[in-house]
Amino acid sequence: MKNTAFRSKLTMVVLTSVALFGTASVSAAQDFRQTPIILKAKDILPQDLLQGENYKVENEVKNDGIFNTYQLNTDYGQITVESDSILMIRIAELKALKAMEELQRSEAFAEAVGGTVSGTVKGAGKLLTSPVETSKNIAKGTGRYLSNLGRSFFSDDPDQDNAISVAIGYDVTKRGYAYEFGIDPYTHYEPVTSRLGEISRSSAAGGLAPKVALAVVGGAVATGVSIGITAEGMRQLVRDNSPGELTKINKKKLETMGIETKLVEAFLNNYTYNPQEETFLVGALESMKNVKGRDAFIALASLAKAEDTAVFYRLSAQMMEAYHINVAPVIRIRNINGNLRLQKKDGTFIILQPLDYIYWTKDVQRAMKTADSDLKKLPEVSGKEMWIPGKFDKKAREMLMATDWKIQENANDILLKKKN
């Protein structure tokens, strides 16, 4: 996942939303933090995430007032990761990558898929020379094959596998392995896509199912990453359906929510969202039964132009879902000048966004002044809250509380806590 456009495109979105905090006093101007703010990874990350078998997080971390930027030294080269959320995704992929390498080197796996490199080539050749008969054999027991194969010829979805891959079952196998390893089958992190592809091609040609392959080497190699209340169900949906099938499922869900067809199409045709990100986001909104304004969320999310921004909106949707189900019911999602927030029946407005570490900077203060006037135009506002999975600096905390904001850091500990 490329991060080069992240700060320029996403930070402004977030800064504006942070701006709801209220008008800062003039005396606070002398207390602005200068960016970048230098932090230490060992002070902000759990010990077990600082280093793995194939990576190490450099100790110096740069913060721009909202997001942290990390440098990772990996066995596959140095990478820059912006935001804690993307860092968690990348570390999960690196751990899965190590497990995939161990699986691929194992004697048990080699025996189970023996000769599959040539088998892959022969299978593809047979498909081309005898497509009807081969298709019958491959499609046996599944009614999805022809539909999936048709989309592989005609779809402009960049995440839809080609006809040969579909025919030999590679696409299904790849999704199965990604599920078992707890990663996104449509990740663009090249070391993972390459290794996942190698294992999937060998397994598909050898007729080896992912679960069987993992059992052969003793299992317990999957990392298993799950975020959000409906995430596990959506992961299974991604595993069991092609991109084209997911589009049909998500379209039906969005239309059932009452979202206009043109808006649904605009969102689903935005390939900034890969099939998993799209499915997670739609699943989160679907679970917010009877909440108005879900179309407002889709309208704004459909404008995303970078993968990191898509992840930001997906995580925001999952946080909203968790608040609505595990904390308190809400009645509406409001888009206030391009900023999404929840509204409770009592008039409380809540910001829920995946922010890392908020400091009192000029950019934050300037944005606060701009958006505060918008909030004052709403007569129904009775309270203001902000929930983030990260933390607030002492000065930022003081300024927010001085302007009647209720704040909640480490929010995921509460949002994702299961009710008894």
Buried (B, 14 or more C-beta within 10 A) or exposed (E): BEBEBBBEBBBEBBBBBBBBBBEBEEEBEEBBBEBBBEBEBEEBBEEEBBEBEBBBBEBEBBBBBBBBBBBBBBBBEEBBBBBBBBBBBBBBBBBBBBBBBEBBEBEEBBEBBEEBBEBBEEBBEBBEEEEEEBBEEBBEEEEBBEEBBEBBEEBEBEBBBEBBBBBBBBBBBBBBBBBBBBBBBBBEBEBBBEBBBBBBBBBBBBEBBBBEBBEBBEEEBBBBBEBBBBBEEBBEBBBBBBBBBBBBBBBEBBEEBEBEEEBBEBBBEBBBBBBBBBBBBBBBBBBBEEBBBBBBBBBBBBBBEBBBBBBBBBBBBBBBBBBBBBBEBBBBBBBBEEBBBBBBEEEBBBBBBBBBBBBBBBBBBEBBEEBBEBBEEEEEBEEBBBBBBBBBBEBBBBBBEEBEBEBBBEBBEEBBEEEE
